[in-house]
Amino acid sequence: MSAGVFVVGKFIGEKLKQEKLQKVIYFLSQYTFGIYLLHIFYVMVIPTICGINTFSILWRTIGVLFIFSISFLTCFIAKKIPFLKWLLP
C-alpha cells in the first residue's frame, strides 16, 4: 500500500510544479519523522481515553486527519521549545 501511495505521490508531484504546493510540502517534510513517531501513540491513546469505537467509519475517515493534525501540532510545538528540539528530529 505504501509503495502505491509513493508512486501516486511521485506521479502527481511531477505534474504539479506549483511553488505554493512545493512550499507546503517542504514545510511538512520537516516534521514527517516526528509525525511518524508520534502517530502510533495517539492512535492507541485517544480512542482509549475518549471511548471511541475504532471500527466506525467516522473514526476511520476523520480520525486520520485528527491524528495527523495532533501529531503535527505536537512536533511543531516541540521544535519551538529549545529543550525538546533535540527530542523529535
CNS distance restraints for C-alpha pairs under 8 A (distance, minus, plus):
assign (resid   1 and name CA) (resid   5 and name CA) 6.40 0.50 0.50
assign (resid   2 and name CA) (resid   6 and name CA) 6.13 0.50 0.50
assign (resid   3 and name CA) (resid   7 and name CA) 6.22 0.50 0.50
assign (resid   4 and name CA) (resid   8 and name CA) 6.17 0.50 0.50
assign (resid   5 and name CA) (resid   9 and name CA) 5.97 0.50 0.50
assign (resid   6 and name CA) (resid  10 and name CA) 6.03 0.50 0.50
assign (resid   7 and name CA) (resid  11 and name CA) 6.09 0.50 0.50
assign (resid   8 and name CA) (resid  12 and name CA) 6.07 0.50 0.50
assign (resid   9 and name CA) (resid  13 and name CA) 5.80 0.50 0.50
assign (resid  10 and name CA) (resid  14 and name CA) 6.19 0.50 0.50
assign (resid  11 and name CA) (resid  15 and name CA) 6.55 0.50 0.50
assign (resid  12 and name CA) (resid  16 and name CA) 6.14 0.50 0.50
assign (resid  13 and name CA) (resid  17 and name CA) 6.97 0.50 0.50
assign (resid  16 and name CA) (resid  21 and name CA) 7.97 0.50 0.50
assign (resid  17 and name CA) (resid  21 and name CA) 7.62 0.50 0.50
assign (resid  17 and name CA) (resid  22 and name CA) 7.28 0.50 0.50
assign (resid  18 and name CA) (resid  22 and name CA) 6.34 0.50 0.50
assign (resid  19 and name CA) (resid  23 and name CA) 6.25 0.50 0.50
assign (resid  20 and name CA) (resid  24 and name CA) 6.31 0.50 0.50
assign (resid  21 and name CA) (resid  25 and name CA) 6.15 0.50 0.50
assign (resid  22 and name CA) (resid  26 and name CA) 6.01 0.50 0.50
assign (resid  23 and name CA) (resid  27 and name CA) 6.06 0.50 0.50
assign (resid  24 and name CA) (resid  28 and name CA) 6.18 0.50 0.50
assign (resid  25 and name CA) (resid  29 and name CA) 5.93 0.50 0.50
assign (resid  26 and name CA) (resid  30 and name CA) 6.76 0.50 0.50
assign (resid  27 and name CA) (resid  31 and name CA) 7.65 0.50 0.50
assign (resid  28 and name CA) (resid  32 and name CA) 6.48 0.50 0.50
assign (resid  31 and name CA) (resid  35 and name CA) 6.10 0.50 0.50
assign (resid  31 and name CA) (resid  72 and name CA) 6.83 0.50 0.50
assign (resid  31 and name CA) (resid  75 and name CA) 6.41 0.50 0.50
assign (resid  31 and name CA) (resid  76 and name CA) 7.30 0.50 0.50
assign (resid  31 and name CA) (resid  89 and name CA) 7.75 0.50 0.50
assign (resid  32 and name CA) (resid  36 and name CA) 6.03 0.50 0.50
assign (resid  33 and name CA) (resid  37 and name CA) 6.21 0.50 0.50
assign (resid  33 and name CA) (resid  88 and name CA) 7.93 0.50 0.50
assign (resid  33 and name CA) (resid  89 and name CA) 6.81 0.50 0.50
assign (resid  34 and name CA) (resid  38 and name CA) 6.12 0.50 0.50
assign (resid  34 and name CA) (resid  71 and name CA) 7.68 0.50 0.50
assign (resid  34 and name CA) (resid  72 and name CA) 7.82 0.50 0.50
assign (resid  34 and name CA) (resid  75 and name CA) 5.98 0.50 0.50
assign (resid  34 and name CA) (resid  88 and name CA) 5.46 0.50 0.50
assign (resid  34 and name CA) (resid  89 and name CA) 6.22 0.50 0.50
assign (resid  35 and name CA) (resid  39 and name CA) 5.73 0.50 0.50
assign (resid  35 and name CA) (resid  68 and name CA) 7.09 0.50 0.50
assign (resid  35 and name CA) (resid  71 and name CA) 5.12 0.50 0.50
assign (resid  35 and name CA) (resid  72 and name CA) 5.77 0.50 0.50
assign (resid  35 and name CA) (resid  75 and name CA) 6.74 0.50 0.50
assign (resid  36 and name CA) (resid  40 and name CA) 7.49 0.50 0.50
assign (resid  37 and name CA) (resid  41 and name CA) 7.87 0.50 0.50
assign (resid  38 and name CA) (resid  42 and name CA) 6.64 0.50 0.50
assign (resid  38 and name CA) (resid  71 and name CA) 5.85 0.50 0.50
assign (resid  39 and name CA) (resid  43 and name CA) 6.04 0.50 0.50
assign (resid  39 and name CA) (resid  67 and name CA) 6.30 0.50 0.50
assign (resid  39 and name CA) (resid  68 and name CA) 6.91 0.50 0.50
assign (resid  39 and name CA) (resid  71 and name CA) 5.75 0.50 0.50
assign (resid  40 and name CA) (resid  44 and name CA) 6.18 0.50 0.50
assign (resid  41 and name CA) (resid  45 and name CA) 6.04 0.50 0.50
assign (resid  42 and name CA) (resid  46 and name CA) 5.51 0.50 0.50
assign (resid  42 and name CA) (resid  67 and name CA) 6.43 0.50 0.50
assign (resid  42 and name CA) (resid  70 and name CA) 7.99 0.50 0.50
assign (resid  42 and name CA) (resid  71 and name CA) 7.55 0.50 0.50
assign (resid  43 and name CA) (resid  47 and name CA) 6.92 0.50 0.50
assign (resid  43 and name CA) (resid  67 and name CA) 6.86 0.50 0.50
assign (resid  44 and name CA) (resid  48 and name CA) 6.74 0.50 0.50
assign (resid  45 and name CA) (resid  49 and name CA) 6.14 0.50 0.50
assign (resid  46 and name CA) (resid  50 and name CA) 5.91 0.50 0.50
assign (resid  46 and name CA) (resid  51 and name CA) 7.99 0.50 0.50
assign (resid  46 and name CA) (resid  52 and name CA) 7.81 0.50 0.50
assign (resid  47 and name CA) (resid  51 and name CA) 5.34 0.50 0.50
assign (resid  47 and name CA) (resid  52 and name CA) 4.57 0.50 0.50
assign (resid  47 and name CA) (resid  53 and name CA) 7.00 0.50 0.50
assign (resid  47 and name CA) (resid  54 and name CA) 6.79 0.50 0.50
assign (resid  48 and name CA) (resid  52 and name CA) 6.82 0.50 0.50
assign (resid  52 and name CA) (resid  59 and name CA) 7.64 0.50 0.50
assign (resid  53 and name CA) (resid  59 and name CA) 7.32 0.50 0.50
assign (resid  54 and name CA) (resid  59 and name CA) 5.98 0.50 0.50
assign (resid  54 and name CA) (resid  60 and name CA) 7.07 0.50 0.50
assign (resid  55 and name CA) (resid  59 and name CA) 7.15 0.50 0.50
assign (resid  55 and name CA) (resid  60 and name CA) 7.08 0.50 0.50
assign (resid  56 and name CA) (resid  60 and name CA) 6.36 0.50 0.50
assign (resid  57 and name CA) (resid  61 and name CA) 6.20 0.50 0.50
assign (resid  58 and name CA) (resid  62 and name CA) 5.80 0.50 0.50
assign (resid  58 and name CA) (resid  63 and name CA) 7.14 0.50 0.50
assign (resid  59 and name CA) (resid  63 and name CA) 4.50 0.50 0.50
assign (resid  59 and name CA) (resid  64 and name CA) 7.45 0.50 0.50
assign (resid  60 and name CA) (resid  64 and name CA) 6.40 0.50 0.50
assign (resid  61 and name CA) (resid  65 and name CA) 7.45 0.50 0.50
assign (resid  62 and name CA) (resid  66 and name CA) 6.20 0.50 0.50
assign (resid  63 and name CA) (resid  67 and name CA) 5.90 0.50 0.50
assign (resid  64 and name CA) (resid  68 and name CA) 6.13 0.50 0.50
assign (resid  65 and name CA) (resid  69 and name CA) 5.98 0.50 0.50
assign (resid  66 and name CA) (resid  70 and name CA) 6.14 0.50 0.50
assign (resid  67 and name CA) (resid  71 and name CA) 6.00 0.50 0.50
assign (resid  68 and name CA) (resid  72 and name CA) 5.97 0.50 0.50
assign (resid  69 and name CA) (resid  73 and name CA) 6.06 0.50 0.50
assign (resid  70 and name CA) (resid  74 and name CA) 6.11 0.50 0.50
assign (resid  71 and name CA) (resid  75 and name CA) 6.27 0.50 0.50
assign (resid  72 and name CA) (resid  76 and name CA) 5.99 0.50 0.50
assign (resid  73 and name CA) (resid  77 and name CA) 6.03 0.50 0.50
assign (resid  74 and name CA) (resid  78 and name CA) 5.99 0.50 0.50
assign (resid  75 and name CA) (resid  79 and name CA) 6.11 0.50 0.50
assign (resid  75 and name CA) (resid  88 and name CA) 6.87 0.50 0.50
assign (resid  76 and name CA) (resid  80 and name CA) 6.67 0.50 0.50
assign (resid  77 and name CA) (resid  81 and name CA) 6.66 0.50 0.50
assign (resid  78 and name CA) (resid  84 and name CA) 5.35 0.50 0.50
assign (resid  78 and name CA) (resid  85 and name CA) 5.92 0.50 0.50
assign (resid  78 and name CA) (resid  88 and name CA) 7.27 0.50 0.50
assign (resid  79 and name CA) (resid  84 and name CA) 6.43 0.50 0.50
assign (resid  79 and name CA) (resid  85 and name CA) 4.51 0.50 0.50
assign (resid  79 and name CA) (resid  86 and name CA) 7.91 0.50 0.50
assign (resid  79 and name CA) (resid  88 and name CA) 7.34 0.50 0.50
assign (resid  80 and name CA) (resid  84 and name CA) 7.86 0.50 0.50
assign (resid  80 and name CA) (resid  85 and name CA) 6.76 0.50 0.50
assign (resid  81 and name CA) (resid  85 and name CA) 5.98 0.50 0.50
assign (resid  82 and name CA) (resid  86 and name CA) 7.92 0.50 0.50
assign (resid  83 and name CA) (resid  87 and name CA) 7.96 0.50 0.50
assign (resid  84 and name CA) (resid  88 and name CA) 7.09 0.50 0.50
assign (resid  85 and name CA) (resid  89 and name CA) 7.46 0.50 0.50
